[in-house]
Amino acid sequence: LERLGIRAGDRFTLEIGSRSFAVTYGTDYGDVARGAWVAFPRAEGLVLFAINRGNAAEAAGADAGSTMLVRPRGPDGI
């Protein structure tokens, strides 16, 4: 995410199939409200994409092998 210019606290768009989701790049689940998307780095060097108190895979209709596309949001939020 940092290679795309996305830093902690930034929001970005996650696309999975034909669906798009607004995601906050944070440090843990507490950085977003219940039901909101969050991404944060894990100790093993991976990034976790999740919904606070929800099931991200189910909400996105994703399974193992699904392609995810991350798009930074511009200054106007798009």
N, C-alpha and C positions, 0 to 999 in steps of 0.2 A: 504494500500500500504506500509506503514511503517513496518508492520509486515513481509513483504516480502523483506525488506531491500531497498525499493525504496524511495528515498528522492527527495526533490525539485531539479529540474534540470536534474534528471535522465531520461533516455529513457527506455521504457519497451514495451513488446509485448502484444497486446490485441487481443484475438481470439474470434470471434463470428461465430458460425457455422463452415464452412470450410474456412473462411476468416481470415487473420491476418493483423494487423495494427501496425505500429510503433507509439508510443505515448510518448509525453514529459509530465512529471509530473511538472506542473508549479503552478503559483499563479493566472493567468488569461489568457485570449485569447492573450494578447500582448506578451506572452512568445514564441509564434511560428509564423511562416510565414502564410500568407493567404493560406488556403487549407490544412494546417497541423493539425494533431490530437494533442489534449492537454487534460490533466485531471487536475483538481484542486479541492481542498476542498471547500465546501460551508459552510456557517455559521451554518446551521442546522445539521452539522456533516456528511453529505453525500459527495461523490465525484462525480463531474460532468465530463463526458466523452463527448468531443465535437470536432468539426472541426471549426477552425477559418474561419468565413464567409462561412460556409457550413452546411449541414444537416447530422450529424453523423448517425442517425438511417437509413436514406435513403441510405447512402453510404455503410453501413454495412449490409443492408437488414434485419435489426432488428426491432422488435416490442415489445410491453409489454410482459414480460415473457421470452424473449430470454436469453439464458445462455451466460454469458461472462466469459472468463478465462484470468487472468492476469499472465504473465510470466516475471520475471525479466530478463534482458539481461546480459549475461556474460561479462567479461572484453574485449572479442573480438567483442562485439556488437551483438552477436547471443543469 
